[in-house]
Amino acid sequence: MAESIELPSRLAILPFMNKVLLPGAIVRIRCTSPSSVKLVEQELWQQEEKGLIGIVPVREAAEIKPLSTTSQGTDSVDHSSKIKGGSSDSHKLDIKRHIVRWHDRGVAARALHLSRGVEKPSGRVTYIVVLEGLCRFSVQELSTRGTYHTARISPLELTKTEMEQIEQDPDFLMLSRQFKATAMELISVLEQKQKTGGRTKVLLETVPVHKLADIFVASFEISFEEQLSMLDLVDPKGRLSKATELVDRHLQSIRVAEKITQKVEGQLSKSQKEFLLRQQMRAIKEELGDNDDNEDEVVALERKLQSAGMPQNIWKHAHRELRRIKKMQPQQPGYNSSFVYLELLSDLPWRKASEEHELDLRVAQYRLDHDHYGLVKVKQRIIEYLAVRKLKPDARGPVLCFVGPPGVGKTSLASSIAAALGRKFVRISLGGVKDEADIRGHRRTYVGSMPGRLIEGLKRVAVCNPVMLLDEIDKTRSNVRGDPASALLEVLDPEQNKTFNDHYLNVPFDLSKVVFVATANRVQPIPPPLLDRMEVIELPGYTAEEKLSIAMRHLIPRVLDQHGLSSELLQIPEAAVKLIIQRYTREAGVRNLERNLAALARAAAVRVAEQEQVVPLNKRMQGLATPLLENRLADSAEVEMEVISMGVNNRDISNTSRIASSLVVDEAMLEKVLGLPRYDGREAAERVAIPGVSVGLVQTAFGGKVQFVEATAMVGKGELYLTGQLGDVIKESAQIALTWVRARATDLRLAAAEGINLFEGRDIHIHFPAGAVPKDGPSAGVTLVTALVSLFSQKRVRSDTAMTGEMTLRGVVLPVGGVKDKVLAAHRDGIKRVILPEGNLKDLVEVPSSVLANLEILLAKRMEDVLEHAFDGGCPWRQHSKL
């Protein structure tokens, strides 16, 4: 620290509102206002050597008063240039009512570190400056240079000769010894208390005493007035006297606090400590105004119960429980559980309902179209549902159950219903729920008992009429702890849920105002009584065209936003999205599509992050300080100040400038990021290249799927082997198929004469690939027969043809379910021809016309019709058969 500093005759002035910078103190400030940014830009940033600026305290006067009332030694200046103070809680000044008073003394400061940055997305230029106070000066004249102030100054520090004379003064020597003794005592106390102080002891031995006074005072939290008085003390003796007083005051406050702590931490028992802490907490609340009515938690709970609006019979029950709590001590067993129970009763929305706005069907239709692409019939059914609610708000409409594979928008549809009705939305996940208590709650006799998920959801949204989504209602399981699906029967029955009884509440709660919506992946696992209470709306999946539109409208903007990118940094054209849909995803929904898009976004994020360029702070950066950026600064920006501890090194402050170019996704990038294509469209042709293989269509929890069936013969004893983790129904279908083929062997010219056994000396093995996936259902009958006929006739099945249907023992083809899912799956896998039972003709109405335009639908009434369509050129043996 230099003993003498040559000050220029004029300095740029940075005002600190209600703050004082003393010589020797170090502060970090953040400059964002136009005036402070301009000052730092011109006086510090663009200087070849470290420049000096002046820090002058200013204070805000409450009202305009005559100049004669201003304090002596201050200049009253109209603060019309919107100067901000050094604290984060400074206020905008009203020129008509307020003035700013500048102090007549300040401190010259130099910049230890400078950092320049640009805020995003506003583009505001900011500077972070680390300043060190050097010496005092007196303000002779204040003027304006552009957007900031300058002042003509005169130094106040004593010369070296004058200082040497004062140091010989006996009074000064006595004050120095007194100050050092007090400061050393304070440092010793702090060292014992905080295990610090080593660096401060070094300061006492190396820094002159009159400078130590400023440094010590700057580290204390003292009032603005005392800071100003310390700044005004130019005489070293007065400065030492004031500093000794402040250090001694700080030392005494620490000792008083320690003495109180020692008294409180006397030999008190555990109960005495707890009582004392409660008394202290109550006193603290009274001082803070948090407990003005002197009410304790039981009184507050009683008031809360009275204002909960519960029915009279339930209020009597709660009041009886409350009287019991008042007679108990908080330490008694059962007090806490009873208190939590009454808190739940007071938090439940017995009568509090969200106000529904006037339902506008056109707005609801617009919102559905905006949030979901396609799903025309589903959205039409929702509009019908809303129309009935508009005409009869208290109507007990059906419980809508959206059934479909993952990723098709079931949950978001329920959220759209809540938004259209203007109600709150709460989601209850039922996936994997095995305990009936998750629905009905635990009885309070159990340890750790708690209410069911429905009551918890209502407590969370705090209204009695939300839209409640029962998600994954087909995933509940029954075991020894009850059947959750059966517990839902009361919840979803409008005649019973008016008095729903949760075991934890043990009082009836009205659920009739709740709008229930359910979702499921499949209908089959839902128990029939529960399914009877719901109206099933199927969402089978999306076509490739719908997926493309969803990706361009919804998925890509969302993925870019989640990864901090923009369309300028990453562009995913339609051609790339089509390739992802065709080669990397074969799903009914769009979740895997979104995951692949997210993988591309992550790759782009890595590229953008690698292009960041770090610019050292000590380099000249005049080119970045453009008028365009200055014009974008907010007028309400402030100067934020933070005091830095002595000895802290802050030379690691840096600024980054990001430069990134646009990245366009192409086929090469797809292969680099996503790997080689998973689907090439040739799978069916390769699998059906030999006889004995046919292509079937099945329905799973993830939508429709193409399923191959393989059959082969080998030397054996006439046994039938079935593999592929098959269920009982599909095993029976295989047995029926084999029986039908054996019975028609001669007619189909599979055997030379009647009575010849196809099994003579050989075994038949039928396999359904993907053996890790369980398979069951009746819709594989025609596929099994086709595979067996292909095996015995050694003729290949057409690779562009898939089929589904159930077959009787007499060869009649019966209709099956999930036609829309299966047809969409065939379309996704590139199948051109689909064989369906004739009874499923009516189900084709639900299939999008764009899909039907690319498929040839073949209807079959008997098994012979299936064989006619399945083989190339028809059935070559049909003319010789007796069919």
Residue pairs with C-beta under 8 A, 6 or more apart in sequence:
1 24
1 207
1 211
2 134
3 160
3 163
3 208
4 157
4 159
4 160
5 108
5 134
5 135
5 157
7 52
7 108
7 135
7 137
7 153
7 155
8 52
9 152
9 153
10 150
10 151
10 152
10 153
11 52
11 53
11 54
11 108
11 137
11 150
11 151
11 153
12 39
12 42
12 43
12 53
12 54
12 145
12 148
12 149
12 150
13 53
13 54
13 55
13 56
13 106
13 139
13 142
13 148
13 149
13 150
13 151
14 36
14 39
14 53
14 54
14 55
14 56
14 148
14 639
15 56
15 57
15 58
15 83
15 84
15 85
15 86
15 100
15 102
15 149
16 55
16 56
16 57
16 58
16 85
16 86
16 639
16 641
17 58
17 59
17 60
17 83
17 84
17 85
17 86
17 87
17 90
18 57
18 58
18 59
18 60
18 85
18 86
18 87
18 90
18 224
19 57
19 85
19 86
19 87
19 224
19 227
19 641
20 57
20 107
20 224
20 227
20 228
20 230
20 231
21 27
21 55
21 107
21 109
21 131
21 133
21 218
22 107
22 133
22 214
22 215
22 217
22 218
22 227
22 230
22 231
23 107
23 133
23 134
23 135
23 136
23 211
23 214
24 132
24 133
24 207
24 211
24 212
24 214
24 215
24 218
25 132
25 133
25 214
25 215
25 218
25 219
25 643
26 112
26 130
26 131
26 132
26 133
26 643
26 644
26 646
26 648
27 130
27 131
27 641
27 642
27 643
27 644
28 128
28 129
28 130
28 131
28 641
28 642
28 643
28 644
28 650
29 86
29 128
29 129
29 131
29 639
29 640
29 641
29 642
30 126
30 127
30 128
30 639
30 640
30 641
31 37
31 39
31 40
31 126
31 127
31 128
31 129
31 639
32 124
32 126
32 633
32 634
32 637
32 638
32 639
32 640
33 82
33 83
33 84
33 633
33 635
33 637
33 638
33 639
34 147
34 630
34 633
34 635
34 637
35 81
35 82
35 83
35 84
35 147
35 148
36 84
36 127
36 148
36 639
37 125
37 126
37 127
37 630
37 633
38 146
38 147
38 148
38 630
39 53
39 147
39 148
40 114
40 127
40 129
41 127
41 625
43 51
43 53
44 50
44 51
44 53
44 111
44 114
44 129
45 114
45 116
45 127
45 621
45 622
45 625
46 620
46 622
50 110
50 111
51 110
51 111
52 108
52 109
52 110
52 134
53 108
53 109
53 111
53 131
54 106
54 107
54 108
54 109
54 137
54 139
54 151
54 153
55 106
55 107
55 108
55 109
55 131
55 133
56 102
56 103
56 105
56 106
56 139
56 151
57 102
57 103
57 106
57 224
57 227
57 228
57 231
58 79
58 83
58 85
58 100
58 101
58 102
58 103
59 100
59 101
59 103
59 224
60 85
60 90
60 91
60 93
60 98
60 100
60 101
61 76
61 98
61 99
61 100
61 101
62 98
63 97
63 98
64 97
64 98
64 99
67 76
70 76
70 101
71 101
73 103
73 104
73 105
73 232
74 101
74 102
74 103
74 104
75 101
75 102
75 104
75 139
75 142
76 99
76 101
76 102
77 99
77 100
77 101
77 102
77 142
78 95
78 99
78 100
79 93
79 95
79 98
79 99
79 100
80 95
81 144
81 147
81 149
82 92
82 93
82 635
83 100
83 149
84 90
84 637
84 638
84 639
85 638
85 639
86 639
86 640
86 641
87 640
87 641
88 638
88 640
90 638
92 636
93 100
102 139
102 142
103 139
103 228
103 231
104 138
104 139
105 136
105 137
105 138
105 139
105 156
105 231
105 232
106 136
106 137
106 139
106 151
106 153
106 231
107 133
107 134
107 135
107 136
107 137
107 231
108 133
108 134
108 135
108 136
108 137
109 131
109 132
109 133
109 134
110 131
110 132
110 134
111 129
111 130
111 131
112 130
112 131
112 132
112 650
113 128
113 129
113 130
113 617
113 650
113 651
113 653
114 127
114 128
114 129
114 130
114 617
115 127
115 128
115 129
115 617
115 653
115 654
115 655
116 125
116 126
116 127
116 617
116 621
116 624
116 625
116 655
117 125
117 126
117 127
117 128
117 655
118 124
118 125
118 126
118 624
118 629
119 125
119 126
122 632
122 634
123 629
123 632
124 629
124 632
124 633
124 634
124 637
125 624
125 625
125 629
125 630
125 633
128 653
130 644
130 650
130 653
133 214
133 218
135 155
135 156
135 157
136 155
136 156
136 157
136 231
136 234
137 153
137 154
137 155
137 156
138 153
138 154
138 155
138 156
139 151
139 152
139 153
140 151
140 152
140 153
140 154
141 151
141 152
142 149
142 150
142 151
143 149
143 150
143 151
143 152
144 150
156 234
157 234
158 166
158 234
158 236
163 210
163 236
166 172
166 236
166 237
167 173
169 237
171 237
172 236
172 237
172 240
175 237
175 240
175 241
175 244
176 209
176 240
178 240
178 244
179 209
179 212
179 213
179 240
179 243
179 244
179 247
180 204
180 209
182 244
182 247
182 248
182 251
183 204
183 212
183 216
183 247
184 201
184 204
185 251
186 247
186 250
186 251
186 254
187 197
187 200
187 201
187 204
188 197
189 251
189 254
189 255
190 196
190 197
190 254
191 197
191 198
193 254
193 258
199 646
199 647
200 646
203 212
203 215
203 646
204 212
207 215
209 236
209 240
210 236
210 239
210 240
212 243
213 236
213 239
213 240
213 242
213 243
214 230
214 239
214 243
215 646
216 243
216 246
216 247
217 227
217 230
217 242
217 243
217 246
217 247
218 643
219 643
219 646
220 246
220 247
220 250
222 246
226 246
229 242
230 239
230 242
230 243
230 246
233 239
233 242
264 276
268 276
282 291
285 291
286 292
286 294
295 303
297 339
298 322
298 325
298 326
301 322
301 339
301 342
301 343
301 346
302 322
304 343
304 346
305 315
305 318
305 319
305 322
305 342
305 345
305 346
308 345
308 346
308 347
308 348
308 350
309 350
309 351
309 352
310 318
310 345
310 348
310 350
310 351
311 350
313 507
314 345
314 350
314 507
314 508
317 507
318 342
318 345
318 346
321 338
321 341
321 342
322 342
324 338
325 335
325 338
325 339
325 342
328 334
328 335
328 338
329 335
330 336
337 444
337 449
341 444
341 504
344 451
344 455
344 459
344 504
344 505
345 505
345 507
347 459
347 462
348 455
348 458
348 459
348 509
349 458
349 459
349 461
349 462
349 463
349 464
350 464
350 509
351 464
352 462
352 463
352 464
353 463
353 464
353 465
353 513
354 422
354 423
354 424
354 463
354 465
354 466
355 422
356 393
356 421
356 422
356 423
357 422
359 386
359 389
359 390
359 420
359 421
359 422
361 383
361 386
361 387
361 390
363 420
364 382
364 383
364 386
364 416
364 420
365 379
365 383
367 416
367 419
367 420
368 379
368 382
368 383
368 413
368 416
368 420
369 379
371 412
371 416
372 379
372 409
372 412
372 413
372 416
373 546
373 549
373 550
373 553
373 554
374 542
374 543
374 546
374 549
374 550
374 848
375 409
375 413
375 539
377 846
378 402
378 413
378 537
378 539
381 400
381 537
382 400
382 413
382 416
382 417
382 420
385 397
385 398
385 400
385 417
386 417
386 420
386 421
388 395
388 397
389 395
389 397
389 421
396 494
396 512
397 515
398 534
398 535
399 492
399 516
399 517
399 518
399 533
399 534
399 535
400 417
400 517
400 518
400 534
400 535
400 537
401 473
401 517
401 518
401 519
401 520
401 531
401 534
401 535
401 536
401 537
402 410
402 413
402 414
402 517
402 518
402 519
402 520
402 537
402 539
403 410
403 519
403 520
403 521
403 522
403 523
403 536
403 537
403 538
403 539
404 410
404 521
404 538
404 539
404 540
404 541
404 588
404 589
404 703
405 521
405 539
405 540
405 541
405 587
405 588
405 589
405 700
405 701
405 702
405 703
405 821
406 521
406 588
406 589
406 591
406 702
407 587
407 588
407 589
407 590
407 591
407 592
407 594
408 539
408 540
408 541
408 542
408 588
408 589
408 590
409 539
409 589
410 519
410 539
411 427
411 469
411 471
411 519
413 539
414 425
414 427
414 467
414 469
414 517
414 519
415 425
415 469
417 467
417 515
417 517
418 424
418 425
418 466
418 467
418 515
419 425
421 467
421 515
423 463
423 465
423 466
423 467
423 515
424 461
424 463
424 466
424 467
425 461
425 466
425 467
425 469
426 457
426 458
426 460
426 461
426 466
426 467
426 468
426 469
427 457
427 468
427 469
427 471
428 453
428 454
428 457
428 468
428 469
428 470
428 471
429 471
429 472
430 453
430 470
430 471
430 472
430 473
430 475
430 476
430 484
431 471
431 472
431 475
432 475
432 477
433 439
433 475
433 476
433 477
433 484
434 476
434 477
434 478
434 479
434 481
434 484
435 481
435 482
435 484
436 481
436 482
436 483
436 484
436 486
436 487
437 452
437 481
437 482
437 503
438 452
438 453
438 484
439 452
439 453
439 454
439 484
439 487
439 488
439 491
440 452
440 487
440 501
440 502
440 503
441 449
441 450
441 451
441 452
441 455
441 502
441 503
441 504
441 505
442 448
442 449
442 450
442 451
442 503
442 504
443 449
443 503
443 504
443 506
444 504
444 506
449 504
450 456
450 504
451 459
451 502
451 504
451 505
452 502
452 503
452 504
454 468
454 491
454 500
454 502
454 511
455 502
455 504
455 505
455 509
457 466
457 468
458 464
458 466
458 509
458 514
464 510
464 513
464 514
465 513
465 514
465 515
466 514
466 515
467 514
467 515
467 517
468 514
468 515
468 516
468 517
469 517
469 518
469 519
470 488
470 516
470 517
470 518
470 519
471 518
471 519
472 519
472 520
472 521
473 485
473 488
473 518
473 519
473 520
473 526
473 530
474 520
474 521
474 522
474 523
474 524
474 525
474 526
475 520
475 521
475 525
476 483
476 484
476 485
476 488
477 484
478 484
478 485
478 486
485 526
485 527
485 530
486 527
486 529
486 530
488 530
489 496
489 529
489 530
489 533
490 496
490 497
490 500
491 497
491 500
491 511
491 516
492 516
492 518
492 530
492 533
492 534
493 533
494 512
497 510
497 511
497 512
497 514
498 508
498 510
498 511
498 512
499 508
499 509
499 510
500 508
500 509
500 510
500 511
501 507
501 508
501 509
502 509
518 534
520 526
521 701
521 702
522 701
523 531
523 536
538 820
538 846
540 588
540 703
540 704
540 818
540 820
540 821
540 824
540 846
541 587
541 588
541 589
541 703
541 704
541 821
541 824
542 550
542 588
542 589
542 590
542 824
543 824
543 827
543 848
543 850
543 851
544 578
544 581
544 582
544 827
544 828
545 850
546 848
547 581
547 585
547 590
547 593
548 574
548 577
548 578
548 581
550 590
551 577
551 581
551 590
551 593
551 597
552 574
552 577
555 590
555 593
555 594
555 597
556 572
556 577
556 597
558 594
559 594
559 597
559 598
559 601
560 566
560 567
560 570
560 601
562 598
562 601
563 598
563 601
563 602
563 604
563 605
564 605
565 601
565 604
565 605
565 608
568 662
569 604
569 608
569 660
569 662
569 663
570 600
570 601
570 604
570 662
570 663
570 665
571 662
571 663
571 664
571 665
572 597
572 600
572 665
573 664
573 665
576 665
576 666
576 667
576 669
576 670
577 597
579 667
579 670
579 677
580 593
580 596
580 597
580 670
580 674
581 593
582 679
582 681
583 670
583 677
583 678
583 679
583 680
584 592
584 596
584 670
584 674
584 677
584 678
584 679
585 592
585 593
585 596
586 678
586 679
586 828
586 829
587 593
587 702
587 703
588 702
588 703
588 704
588 821
588 824
588 825
589 703
596 674
599 673
599 674
600 665
600 669
600 670
600 673
600 674
603 669
603 672
603 673
604 663
607 660
607 663
608 658
608 660
611 658
611 659
611 660
611 661
612 656
612 657
612 658
612 659
613 656
613 657
613 658
613 659
614 654
614 655
614 656
615 621
615 654
615 655
615 656
615 657
616 654
617 653
617 654
617 655
621 655
624 657
644 650
663 669
671 677
679 829
681 829
681 830
683 829
684 695
684 706
684 799
684 800
684 802
684 829
684 830
684 831
685 799
687 693
687 695
687 708
687 799
688 694
688 695
688 708
688 796
688 797
688 798
688 799
689 796
689 799
690 796
691 790
691 791
691 793
691 794
691 795
691 796
691 797
692 710
692 711
692 712
692 787
692 790
692 791
693 708
693 709
693 710
693 711
693 787
693 790
693 796
693 797
694 708
694 709
694 783
694 784
694 786
694 787
694 790
694 797
694 803
694 870
695 706
695 707
695 708
695 709
695 783
695 797
695 799
695 801
695 802
695 803
695 831
696 706
696 707
696 708
696 709
696 779
696 780
696 782
696 783
696 802
696 803
696 804
697 704
697 705
697 706
697 707
697 779
697 802
697 803
697 804
697 822
697 823
697 825
697 826
697 834
698 704
698 705
698 707
698 775
698 777
698 779
698 780
698 804
698 822
699 705
699 777
699 779
699 817
699 818
699 821
699 822
700 773
703 821
703 824
703 825
704 818
704 820
704 821
704 822
704 823
704 824
704 825
704 826
705 825
706 802
706 825
706 826
706 829
706 831
707 768
707 769
707 775
707 780
707 783
708 768
708 769
709 766
709 767
709 768
709 780
709 783
709 784
709 786
709 787
710 766
710 767
710 768
710 769
710 787
711 764
711 765
711 766
711 767
711 784
711 787
711 788
711 790
711 791
712 764
712 765
712 767
712 791
713 762
713 763
713 764
713 765
713 791
713 792
714 762
714 763
714 765
715 761
715 762
715 763
716 761
716 762
716 763
717 761
717 763
718 757
718 759
718 760
718 761
718 762
718 763
719 763
719 764
720 734
720 735
720 738
720 763
720 764
720 765
720 766
721 763
721 764
721 765
721 766
722 731
722 734
722 766
722 767
723 765
723 766
723 767
723 768
723 771
724 767
724 768
724 769
724 770
724 771
724 775
725 768
725 771
725 772
725 773
725 774
725 775
726 734
726 768
726 775
726 776
727 774
727 775
727 776
727 777
728 776
729 776
729 777
729 778
730 768
730 775
730 776
730 777
730 778
730 780
733 778
733 780
733 781
733 784
733 806
733 807
734 766
734 780
734 784
736 781
736 807
736 808
736 809
737 781
737 784
737 785
737 788
737 807
738 764
738 784
738 788
739 809
740 785
740 807
740 809
740 811
740 863
741 748
741 750
741 758
741 785
741 788
741 789
741 792
742 757
742 758
742 759
744 750
744 811
744 883
745 751
745 756
745 758
745 792
746 753
746 754
746 756
747 881
747 882
747 883
748 789
748 793
748 867
748 877
748 881
749 793
749 877
749 880
749 881
750 758
750 789
750 792
750 793
751 758
758 792
764 788
764 791
766 784
766 787
766 788
768 775
778 806
778 816
779 804
779 805
779 806
779 816
779 817
779 818
780 804
781 805
781 806
781 807
781 813
782 803
782 804
782 805
782 806
782 807
782 813
782 835
782 860
782 863
782 866
783 803
783 804
785 807
785 863
785 866
785 867
786 797
786 803
786 866
786 867
786 870
787 797
789 867
790 796
790 797
790 871
793 877
795 871
795 876
796 871
796 872
797 870
797 871
798 833
798 870
798 871
798 872
800 831
800 832
800 833
801 831
801 832
801 833
801 834
801 835
801 858
801 869
801 870
802 826
802 829
802 831
802 833
802 834
802 835
803 834
803 835
803 836
803 866
803 869
803 870
804 816
804 819
804 822
804 834
804 835
804 836
804 837
805 813
805 814
805 815
805 816
805 835
805 836
805 837
805 840
805 860
805 866
806 813
806 814
806 815
806 816
806 837
807 813
807 814
807 863
808 814
811 862
811 863
811 864
812 861
812 862
812 863
813 837
813 838
813 860
813 861
813 862
813 863
813 865
813 866
814 837
814 839
815 837
815 838
815 839
815 840
815 843
816 837
816 840
819 836
819 840
819 843
819 844
819 846
819 847
820 843
820 846
820 847
822 834
823 834
823 844
823 847
823 851
823 852
823 855
823 857
824 847
824 851
826 834
826 855
827 851
827 854
827 855
831 855
832 854
832 855
832 856
833 855
833 856
833 858
833 869
834 855
834 856
834 857
834 858
835 858
835 859
835 860
835 866
835 869
835 870
836 844
836 857
836 858
836 859
836 860
837 859
837 860
837 861
838 859
838 860
838 861
841 859
844 852
844 857
858 869
859 865
860 866
860 869
864 875
864 878
864 883
867 875
868 874
868 875
868 878
875 881
